[in-house]
Amino acid sequence: MTPTRPAVPSARHLETARRLEGMRRSDPVLRSRQIRTRAWALANAVPVDGEALTIVLAVLADDEFRSGSVPEAWTSARVVDFVWRTCPLWALHHGVVLSRATADALRAWWAFLADGDGFAPGSDPLTALEETLASHTGRAAAAAASRHPSMTARSGTRAASGQHERRP
């Protein structure tokens, strides 16, 4: 049996990693959001790709700066816009390669928000956001995420009930 060699990252992937690390270091808001989200993910056994999460949070921070949108406000229409316009244009502008893990990182962000009551008022229910994302990125990833404990009903949480309004 021949030992398998680990995949060697492409030059483009290495450049993406370098750019994302620079963004994390230079933006304290991005860094804080990422640290809090990854700490939550670790505590709740939710796998999340660090680079993909950086992309999601950086796109949201950029969108917040440019248009005043709130990173915690999510509707099905915003999901479609994020998947087909905002995220790809941001990646193109910053020379960053999007990965398949980007949709999963967005799901992890939503799970983090839902578990901590962090969705902004007027946001659609988490199930509606999940369905919209799945319909635009593929069913396989959504099905895998829905089997993960963080995406299933947990007693006593708003995430389990699909409610995620902020507490007064």
N, C-alpha and C positions, 0 to 999 in steps of 0.2 A: 504494500500500500504506500502510495506517495504522499508525503505530508503536504497539506495545502498551505499556500502562502497567503498571508492576510492581504486584503485589497489595499493597494497603494492609492492614497487620495490624489485626485487630479490637481494640477496646478490651479485650476479655477476654484476647486473646493478649498484649497489651502488659502487662496486669496480671499475667498468669502469669510473663512474663519478669522483671518487677520483683520479684515474690516469690521467684522462684528465685535471682536474683542476691543478694538479701538472705540467703537460706539459705546460699549458697556463701560469702559474706563472714563470716557469723557462726559457722560450724561448721568448725573446722580439720580434723576427721577427714573430713568430706564433701569439703572442698576438696582435701585430700591425695589421697584416693581418685580424685577426678575428674582432678587433674593427672596422676597416674601412669597412669590409664587412657587419657586423651587423648594423652599423650606416646607410649604404646605404640601406640595407634591410628595416630598420625601416622607413627611409625617403620615400621609394618607396612602402610601404605596402606589402613587400614580406615576407611571413612567412618563417622562417628558424629555425631549431632545433639547439640550441647552441652546444650540444654534437656532433651531426653529422657534423656540420661545423668544429668543432675542429678536428675531425677525418680526414676530407678531407684535411684541411690545414696542419695538422701534417704529413700526408702521403706525401703531396706535398713537404713540407720542408725536410723531410727525403730523399725523392727521389732526391731532388735538391742537398742535401749534398753528397749523395752516388754516384750519377751518373752525376751530373752536369746538369740535366734536368731543364728546365725553367718552373715554375708554371703557367706562362701565355701562354705557347705554348701547343696547343691542336690540335690533329688530331684524326680521327676516330680510327686509330690503337692504339693511346695512351689511348683512352677511353676503348677499349677492354682490354688492358693490365692493366689499373687501376682497372677495375671492377673484372677481373678474377685472377690477380696475385698480383699487387702491394698492393692494399688495404687489401685484405684478409691476405696476408703474414705479413704485418705490424701489423694488428690487432692481429694475432696469436702471433707474437714476443712480443708485448707489453701487452698481456693479456687483450685486449679490445674487447668488444662485439660490432659487427656492427649492426646497426638498419636499418629498411626499410627507414628511413629518410636520410640515407647517399646519395642516388641518388638525392634526392631533394636538399640536401645541395650542391652537386656538381652543380646542375642546378643553384642554387642561386649564386654560385661562378662565373659561366659563365655569368650569367645575370649582375653581378657586373662588370666583366671585359668588357663585351660588351657595357654596358652603359657608361663606363668611357674610352673607347678605349684602354683597357688594354691587349688585346690579342697580343701575340708576332707575328711578321711577319711569314708567312708560316702556320699559323693555318688554320684549315678547317672552313668553315662558321658555324655559330651557329646552323643553321637548320640541317646540317649534323651531328654535335656532338649530338644534341638532338635525332635524329633518331637512331644513333648508341647506345646511352645510353638506349633509350626505347626498342630497340630490344634485349638488354642484361639484362634488369632489369624488363621488363614488360610494357605493354602499358597503364595500368590504371594510373600509376603515371605520365607518360608523358602527357596523356590527361588532367589530372587535372592541371598540370603545364601550359599546353598550354592555358588553359582558364583563368589563372591568368593574371591580367593586365600587369605584368612585362614581361610576355612571349608573349604578343601580340604586334602587330604593334603600335608604338607610333610615331606620326609624328615628324620628325626632328631628330630622333636618329639613330645612326648606328645600334643599336640593332634591330630596326624595319626593316632595309633593309637587314640584314644578313651580313653586312660588319662590320669588327672589326679590321682593321689594326691600328697600332699605328699611332698617328699623328707625323709628322716630328718635 
